[in-house]
């Protein structure tokens, strides 16, 4: 793609509020001057991801990622800078010149990704052809028909078959496909001699498509049971296939999700296909039963209501509990559970009772997460034993006590009272006690999170200790960037420099930035820095809580500390060289004395 002019980039930045973009993926809550939420780039329970609306940047105090809105989308979606600019503009309804909007990205990385997708598409066509048009595919086709999957569904989902004969390698060799591209495709296994062989054999093939309906990988189900071979085999991670981000059937389900205003999360691919065949087209599946933050954020782009419809066996129910916990933690969803009657798996239920009854069950078998949790808890206790029964009641009260709506709490308390013939008043009193403890814990956590003008306490627990010198550098650089008078005062000394490379680099780049910009914008300067590490460093500096106006003493102190450190650098090098010379001369006593002096200098100038 042709380079996007700086004026266009600045226009998009100036017309975009980073909070609007980030909040599509992260549940943000106001805390002091900034907004906080769970970081989308790593698993966490305590919010360490911060957005500054005034500075239009983000920063995670845990993993260190940071930058402007373009950097956010680049990191989250794995896209290039031009793609991020276009994506932000499109999302915010900002008109771009046709030459930019319609331009193709001819970068080597983008070209390779397109070529890898082309390989997956061609492999999918071959597998599908083998399934529906050859003798080799007859057993697999019979298996699918026996599962009551129609030919229309086989076409819609482009199902295929990888036979025992290894067809894929010669197929691509005849097409003169690039060897290195084949290696990176995930379609082959490479032996120690560099020879490639088909990864998938004797498997029914489920093409995995991205949200643009492009095939990016496969999941293969073994046709004949073999205890020594995994039932399912997925493509390995590639530049186009990231299991944490992939959602099966998201491309076909999107229109129905928006129309139904909810999404149904199934456990397996066959459940999704069965549901689709029955007319339930808003179903998707994750790559495995464990949901990821990346998948949850994609759900949030489409709907705020999710139903979990996993298998009825014990592993399926445990997976359901994990899923509703993850979805509930985000605070952005109304979460429900769909449990097929008699605990039958969704696919099995459709095969046994037909499409119409399946659709009816999807509508009628819905329950709240509380109902599910109470039902699930029962399976963990022997209710014929009085002690176990009391333990269950305690556990159930802990679930009910977390319900915020009084009427809803009373409904479940009444159910518990009726089911076990317990006094309603006694249950209510005990529930209030548990709820009081729960609320106190929640409020204490909120107090820690709502310290005005500071980041949450937990965020300051940075494993890397910041030295006195580095603290001065960060403070001074922040003041210089955000205050013209401080900038002029410090730059008036042409000999001034920072001690650490990253701050000195930002300082030098800032000088170039101000030659072409008459005001400072953290978001624009972040884009100007280009390098990811520098952008994260800048975001970290900018997120620091500072008083509105710098004092002259504050600036003088910072400059003094930095200059002393630079002097110390010279002294340390001189002392270290003298120590090494003493060692070479065999003067161990002098070397030891110089070593002690070196350590004392280190302490002095840190």
C-alpha positions in Angstrom: 0.0 0.0 0.0 1.3 3.5 -0.8 2.4 5.5 2.2 -0.5 7.2 3.8 0.2 11.0 4.1 0.9 12.3 7.6 -2.0 14.8 7.1 -4.5 11.9 6.6 -3.1 10.1 9.6 -3.4 13.1 11.8 -6.9 13.8 10.5 -8.0 10.2 11.5 -6.3 10.6 14.9 -7.9 14.0 15.6 -11.4 12.7 14.7 -11.1 9.5 16.7 -11.6 9.0 20.4 -9.4 6.1 21.5 -12.0 5.2 24.2 -14.7 4.6 21.6 -12.4 2.1 19.8 -10.9 0.3 22.8 -14.3 0.0 24.6 -15.5 -2.3 21.7 -13.0 -4.8 23.0 -12.4 -3.9 26.7 -14.9 -3.1 29.4 -13.5 0.2 30.6 -14.3 1.8 34.0 -13.4 5.3 35.1 -10.7 5.5 37.8 -9.3 9.0 38.5 -8.4 10.7 35.3 -8.1 7.5 33.3 -10.1 4.4 32.4 -9.1 0.8 33.4 -10.0 -2.7 32.2 -8.7 -6.2 31.8 -5.8 -6.2 29.3 -6.7 -7.8 26.0 -3.1 -8.9 25.4 -2.7 -11.3 28.3 -4.8 -13.2 30.8 -5.4 -11.4 34.1 -8.0 -11.0 36.8 -7.1 -7.5 38.1 -7.4 -4.6 35.6 -4.0 -3.3 34.6 -4.9 -1.9 31.2 -5.3 1.9 31.2 -6.6 4.4 28.6 -6.0 8.1 28.8 -8.8 10.0 27.0 -7.0 13.3 27.4 -3.8 12.0 25.8 -5.4 9.5 23.5 -3.1 6.6 24.4 -3.3 3.3 26.1 -0.8 1.5 28.4 -0.8 -1.9 30.3 1.0 -1.6 33.6 1.5 -5.4 33.6 2.7 -6.4 30.1 4.0 -3.0 29.2 2.2 -2.6 25.8 1.2 0.9 24.9 0.7 3.4 22.2 -2.1 5.2 20.3 -5.3 3.8 18.8 -3.5 2.5 15.7 -1.0 0.6 17.8 -3.9 -0.9 19.8 -5.5 -2.4 16.7 -2.2 -3.4 15.2 -1.3 -5.4 18.4 -4.8 -6.8 18.9 -5.6 -7.8 15.3 -2.1 -8.5 14.0 -2.5 -6.0 11.2 -0.2 -3.5 9.5 -0.1 0.2 10.2 -2.0 1.2 7.0 -4.6 -1.5 7.7 -5.0 0.0 11.2 -5.5 3.5 9.9 -8.1 2.3 7.4 -9.9 0.1 10.1 -10.1 3.0 12.5 -11.4 5.4 9.8 -14.0 2.9 8.6 -15.2 2.2 12.2 -15.5 5.9 13.0 -17.1 6.7 9.6 -14.2 8.9 8.5 -14.0 9.3 4.7 -10.6 8.4 3.2 -9.3 9.2 -0.3 -10.2 6.3 -2.7 -6.5 5.8 -3.4 -5.9 4.9 0.3 -9.3 3.1 0.9 -8.9 0.8 -2.1 -5.1 0.4 -2.2 -3.6 -3.0 -1.8 -0.8 -3.8 0.7 2.1 -5.2 -1.3 4.4 -5.5 1.7 6.3 -8.9 1.9 4.5 -9.9 5.1 1.0 -9.1 3.6 1.9 -10.9 0.4 3.0 -14.0 2.3 -0.2 -14.0 4.3 -2.3 -13.9 1.2 -0.2 -16.7 -0.4 -0.7 -18.8 2.8 -4.4 -18.2 2.7 -4.4 -19.3 -1.0 -2.7 -22.5 0.0 -5.3 -23.2 2.6 -8.1 -22.5 0.1 -6.7 -24.8 -2.5 -6.1 -27.6 0.2 -9.8 -27.2 1.2 -11.0 -27.6 -2.4 -8.9 -30.7 -2.8 -10.1 -32.3 0.5 -13.7 -31.4 -0.4 -13.3 -32.9 -3.9 -11.9 -36.1 -2.4 -14.9 -36.3 0.0 -17.7 -35.8 -2.5 -16.3 -37.0 -5.9 -14.0 -39.9 -5.3 -14.0 -43.5 -4.0 -11.5 -42.5 -1.3 -14.1 -40.3 0.2 -17.0 -42.8 0.3 -16.4 -44.0 4.0 -16.2 -40.4 5.2 -19.2 -39.3 3.3 -21.2 -42.2 4.7 -20.1 -41.3 8.2 -21.4 -37.7 7.7 -24.7 -39.0 6.2 -25.1 -41.4 9.1 -24.7 -38.3 11.4 -27.6 -36.9 9.4 -25.5 -34.1 7.9 -27.0 -33.1 4.5 -25.1 -32.5 1.3 -26.1 -28.9 1.5 -24.3 -28.6 4.9 -21.3 -30.4 3.5 -21.2 -27.8 0.7 -21.9 -24.8 3.1 -19.1 -25.8 5.5 -16.9 -27.1 2.7 -16.2 -30.3 4.6 -13.6 -32.6 3.2 -11.6 -35.8 3.6 -7.8 -36.3 3.9 -7.2 -39.9 2.8 -4.4 -42.3 4.0 -2.7 -41.7 0.6 -0.8 -38.5 0.9 -2.2 -36.4 -1.8 -1.5 -32.8 -0.7 2.3 -32.8 -1.2 2.2 -34.0 -4.9 -0.8 -31.7 -5.5 1.2 -28.6 -4.6 4.4 -29.9 -6.2 2.6 -30.1 -9.5 1.6 -26.5 -9.0 5.2 -25.5 -8.4 4.4 -24.2 -4.9 7.2 -22.5 -3.0 8.9 -24.9 -0.6 9.3 -22.3 2.2 5.7 -21.3 1.9 4.6 -25.0 2.2 6.8 -25.3 5.3 5.0 -22.3 6.9 1.5 -23.4 5.9 1.0 -25.9 8.8 -0.3 -28.4 6.2 2.8 -30.5 6.4 5.1 -32.2 8.8 8.9 -31.7 8.2 11.3 -34.5 9.0 14.9 -34.1 10.0 16.0 -34.2 6.4 13.7 -31.3 5.4 11.2 -33.6 3.7 7.6 -32.6 3.9 4.7 -35.0 4.4 0.9 -34.4 4.7 0.0 -33.5 8.3 -3.6 -34.8 7.9 -4.4 -38.3 6.9 -7.5 -40.5 7.3 -9.4 -37.5 8.8 -12.6 -35.7 8.0 -11.5 -32.1 7.4 -13.3 -29.1 8.9 -11.9 -25.9 7.2 -11.5 -23.1 9.7 -12.4 -19.7 8.2 -11.7 -16.2 9.6 -14.3 -13.5 9.9 -13.7 -12.7 6.2 -14.6 -16.2 5.1 -11.0 -17.0 4.2 -9.7 -20.5 5.1 -6.8 -20.1 7.5 -6.5 -23.6 8.9 -8.1 -27.0 9.5 -9.3 -29.3 12.2 -9.3 -33.0 11.2 -11.4 -35.7 12.9 -10.1 -39.2 12.8 -12.4 -41.4 10.8 -11.7 -44.7 12.5 -11.1 -44.8 16.2 -7.5 -45.4 17.3 -6.5 -45.1 20.9 -3.0 -44.1 19.9 -4.1 -41.2 17.7 -5.8 -38.0 18.9 -9.5 -37.8 17.9 -9.0 -34.2 16.6 -5.9 -32.7 15.1 -5.7 -28.9 14.5 -3.4 -26.9 12.3 -0.4 -25.5 14.2 -0.1 -21.8 14.9 0.9 -19.9 11.8 1.0 -16.2 10.8 -2.7 -16.6 9.7 -3.9 -19.1 12.2 -4.0 -18.1 15.8 -6.3 -20.4 17.9 -6.8 -17.8 20.6 -8.4 -15.5 18.0 -10.2 -17.9 15.8 -14.0 -18.6 16.3 -15.5 -21.4 14.2 -18.3 -20.2 11.9 -18.1 -16.6 12.9 -18.3 -15.5 9.3 -21.6 -17.3 8.6 -23.1 -16.6 12.0 -22.6 -12.8 12.1 -25.8 -11.8 10.3 -27.9 -14.1 12.5 -26.2 -13.0 15.7 -27.0 -9.4 14.8 -30.6 -10.3 13.9 -31.2 -12.5 16.9 -29.2 -10.1 19.1 -27.5 -13.1 20.8 -24.9 -15.7 20.2 -24.9 -19.4 21.0 -21.5 -20.9 22.0 -21.3 -24.6 21.2 -18.6 -27.0 22.3 -17.8 -28.6 19.0 -17.8 -28.1 15.2 -20.5 -30.7 14.7 -22.8 -29.0 17.1 -22.5 -25.8 15.1 -23.2 -27.6 11.8 -26.1 -29.5 13.3 -27.6 -26.3 14.7 -27.1 -24.5 11.4 -28.9 -27.3 9.5 -31.8 -27.0 12.0 -32.0 -23.3 11.3 -30.2 -22.1 14.3 -27.6 -20.0 12.5 -26.2 -17.9 15.3 -24.0 -20.7 16.7 -20.2 -20.6 16.9 -17.5 -22.6 18.7 -14.1 -21.8 20.1 -11.0 -23.8 19.2 -11.3 -26.1 22.2 -13.5 -25.6 25.3 -11.4 -22.9 26.9 -12.5 -19.4 25.9 -9.9 -16.7 25.4 -10.0 -12.9 26.0 -9.5 -12.4 22.2 -12.6 -14.5 21.4 -14.7 -12.8 24.0 -13.8 -9.4 22.7 -14.9 -10.5 19.2 -18.2 -11.6 20.7 -18.7 -8.2 22.2 -18.4 -6.6 18.8 -21.5 -8.4 17.7 -23.8 -8.8 20.8 -24.0 -8.4 24.5 -26.0 -11.6 25.1 -24.3 -15.0 25.0 -25.8 -18.5 25.6 -23.4 -21.3 26.4 -24.6 -24.7 25.0 -22.0 -27.3 25.8 -22.2 -31.0 26.2 -24.2 -32.5 29.1 -21.5 -34.7 30.4 -19.4 -33.7 33.4 -16.4 -32.3 31.4 -18.9 -30.3 29.4 -20.6 -28.9 32.5 -17.2 -28.0 34.0 -16.4 -26.2 30.7 -19.7 -24.4 30.9 -18.9 -23.2 34.4 -15.5 -21.8 33.2 -17.1 -20.2 30.2 -19.8 -18.3 32.1 -17.2 -17.2 34.7 -15.0 -15.7 31.9 -17.9 -14.1 30.2 -19.3 -12.8 33.5 -16.0 -11.3 34.5 -16.1 -9.1 31.5 -19.2 -7.4 32.7 -20.4 -6.7 29.2 -22.6 -9.7 28.6 -25.9 -11.0 29.7 -24.9 -14.7 30.0 -27.3 -17.7 29.9 -27.0 -21.4 29.6 -28.8 -23.8 27.2 -29.0 -27.4 28.5 -30.4 -29.9 26.1 -33.1 -32.1 27.8 -31.9 -35.2 29.5 -28.3 -33.9 29.3 -28.0 -35.0 25.6 -25.4 -33.4 23.5 -26.7 -30.8 21.0 -25.7 -32.7 17.9 -27.1 -36.0 19.3 -30.4 -34.3 20.3 -31.0 -33.0 16.7 -30.2 -36.4 15.2 -32.5 -38.2 17.6 -35.5 -35.7 17.6 -35.1 -33.8 14.4 -34.7 -30.1 13.4 -38.0 -28.7 14.8 -37.6 -30.2 18.3 -34.0 -29.1 18.3 -35.0 -25.5 17.6 -37.7 -25.7 20.2 -35.2 -27.0 22.8 -32.8 -24.2 22.0 -35.6 -21.7 22.9 -37.1 -23.5 25.8 -34.0 -25.0 27.6 -32.5 -21.6 28.5 -31.7 -20.9 32.1 -29.8 -18.2 34.0 -26.3 -18.7 35.1 -27.4 -18.9 38.7 -29.8 -21.7 37.9 -27.0 -23.5 36.1 -24.5 -23.0 39.0 -27.0 -24.3 41.5 -27.8 -27.3 39.3 -24.1 -27.9 38.7 -23.4 -27.7 42.5 -25.8 -30.4 43.2 -23.8 -32.9 41.1 -20.8 -32.2 43.4 -22.5 -33.3 46.6 -24.2 -36.4 47.9 -27.6 -34.9 48.9 -28.7 -38.1 50.6 -26.1 -37.3 53.3 -27.1 -34.6 55.8 -23.7 -33.1 56.2 -23.2 -33.0 52.4 -26.7 -31.5 52.1 -25.7 -28.7 54.5 -22.5 -28.1 52.6 -24.5 -27.8 49.4 -26.9 -25.2 51.0 -23.9 -23.2 52.1 -22.4 -23.3 48.7 -25.7 -22.4 47.1 -26.1 -19.4 49.5 -22.7 -18.1 48.4 -23.9 -18.2 44.8 -27.3 -16.5 45.6 -25.7 -13.8 47.8 -23.8 -12.4 44.8 -27.1 -11.6 43.0 -27.6 -7.8 43.1 -31.3 -7.7 42.4 -33.3 -8.3 45.7 -36.3 -9.9 43.9 -34.1 -12.3 42.0 -32.3 -13.3 45.2 -35.6 -14.0 46.9 -36.8 -16.2 44.1 -33.7 -18.5 44.4 -33.9 -18.4 48.2 -37.6 -19.5 48.0 -36.6 -22.4 45.6 -33.9 -23.5 48.1 -36.4 -23.2 51.0 -39.0 -25.3 49.2 -36.6 -27.9 47.9 -35.0 -28.7 51.3 -37.9 -27.6 53.5 -35.8 -25.0 55.2 -37.0 -21.9 57.0 -37.1 -18.9 54.6 -36.2 -16.4 57.3 -33.1 -18.4 58.4 -31.9 -18.6 54.8 -32.5 -14.9 54.3 -30.5 -14.0 57.4 -27.6 -16.2 56.4 -27.7 -14.9 52.9 -27.5 -11.3 54.1 -24.5 -12.1 56.3 -22.7 -13.7 53.3 -23.7 -10.8 51.0 -22.4 -8.3 53.6 -19.0 -9.9 53.6 -19.0 -10.1 49.8 -20.0 -6.4 49.4 -17.3 -5.3 51.9 -14.6 -7.2 49.9 -15.9 -5.7 46.7 -15.9 -2.2 48.1 -12.4 -2.5 49.5 -11.3 -3.6 46.1 -13.0 -0.6 44.5 -11.5 1.8 47.0 -8.0 0.5 46.0 -9.0 0.9 42.3 -10.4 4.4 42.7 -7.5 6.4 44.2 -7.9 9.7 42.4 -5.2 10.6 40.0 -3.2 7.4 40.6 -3.1 4.0 39.0 -4.5 1.1 41.1 -2.2 -0.1 43.9 -1.6 -3.4 42.2 -0.4 -1.7 39.1 2.5 -0.2 40.9 3.9 -3.7 41.8 6.2 -3.6 38.8 8.8 -6.4 39.1 11.4 -4.1 37.6 12.8 -1.7 40.2 13.1 1.9 38.8 16.3 3.6 40.0 16.4 7.2 41.2 18.1 8.2 38.0 15.5 6.6 35.8 12.7 8.1 37.8 14.2 11.5 37.2 14.6 10.8 33.5 11.0 9.7 33.1 9.6 12.7 35.1 11.8 15.2 33.2 10.9 13.8 29.8 7.2 13.9 30.6 7.5 17.5 31.7 9.5 18.5 28.7 7.0 16.9 26.2 4.0 18.5 27.9 5.3 21.9 28.9 6.9 24.3 26.4 8.8 26.3 29.0 10.4 23.1 30.4 11.3 22.0 26.9 13.0 25.3 26.1 14.8 25.4 29.5 16.4 22.0 29.1 17.2 22.2 25.4 18.9 25.5 26.0 21.9 23.4 27.1 23.2 21.7 23.9 25.3 19.3 26.0 22.3 17.9 27.9 21.5 14.2 27.3 19.7 11.4 29.1 21.5 8.5 30.7 19.4 5.6 29.4 19.3 4.9 25.6 15.5 4.7 25.3 14.9 8.1 26.9 17.7 9.7 24.9 16.2 8.3 21.7 12.8 9.7 22.5 14.4 13.0 23.3 16.2 13.2 20.0 13.1 12.1 18.0 11.1 14.7 19.9 13.5 17.4 18.6 12.7 16.3 15.1 8.9 16.1 15.9 8.8 19.7 17.2 10.5 21.0 14.0 7.3 20.0 12.1 4.6 20.3 14.8 3.6 23.5 16.6 2.0 21.6 19.5 2.5 18.3 21.3 0.0 15.4 21.0 0.9 12.1 22.8 -1.1 10.1 20.2 0.6 11.8 17.2 4.1 11.6 18.8 3.5 7.9 19.5 2.8 7.3 15.9 5.9 9.4 15.0 8.2 7.1 17.1 7.3 4.1 14.9 9.2 1.5 17.1 7.0 -0.6 19.4 9.4 -0.5 22.3 9.6 3.3 22.2 5.8 3.7 21.9 5.4 1.5 25.0 8.0 3.5 26.9 6.2 6.8 26.0 2.9 5.4 27.1 4.3 4.4 30.4 5.8 7.9 30.9 2.6 9.6 29.8 0.4 7.5 32.2 2.3 8.7 35.2 0.2 10.8 37.6 1.7 14.3 37.8 0.6 17.5 39.3 -0.7 20.0 36.8 2.2 22.4 36.8 5.9 21.6 37.2 7.9 23.6 39.7 11.3 25.0 38.9 12.9 23.1 41.8 11.4 19.8 40.4 13.0 20.4 37.0 16.4 21.5 38.5 16.5 18.5 40.7 15.8 16.1 37.8 18.5 17.7 35.7 21.0 17.6 38.6 20.4 13.9 39.2 20.8 13.1 35.5 24.0 15.2 35.2 25.4 13.5 38.3 24.6 10.1 36.8 26.4 11.0 33.5 29.4 12.2 35.5 29.2 9.0 37.4 29.2 7.0 34.2 32.6 8.5 33.3 33.9 7.9 36.9 32.6 4.3 36.8 34.3 3.5 33.5 37.6 5.1 34.8 37.4 3.2 38.1 36.5 -0.1 36.3 39.4 0.3 34.0 41.8 0.9 36.9 40.5 -2.2 38.7 41.0 -4.3 35.6 44.6 -2.9 35.2 45.3 -3.9 38.8 44.1 -7.4 38.2 46.3 -7.7 35.1 49.3 -6.5 37.2 48.5 -9.1 39.9 47.9 -6.4 42.5 45.0 -8.2 44.2 44.9 -5.9 47.2 44.6 -2.8 45.0 42.0 -4.4 42.8 39.9 -5.3 45.8 40.1 -1.7 47.1 39.2 -0.3 43.6 36.3 -2.9 43.4 34.9 -1.5 46.7 35.2 2.1 45.4 33.5 1.0 42.2 30.5 -0.4 44.2 30.3 2.8 46.3 30.2 4.9 43.1 27.4 2.7 41.7 25.3 3.3 44.9 26.0 7.0 44.8 25.0 7.5 41.2 22.0 5.2 41.0 
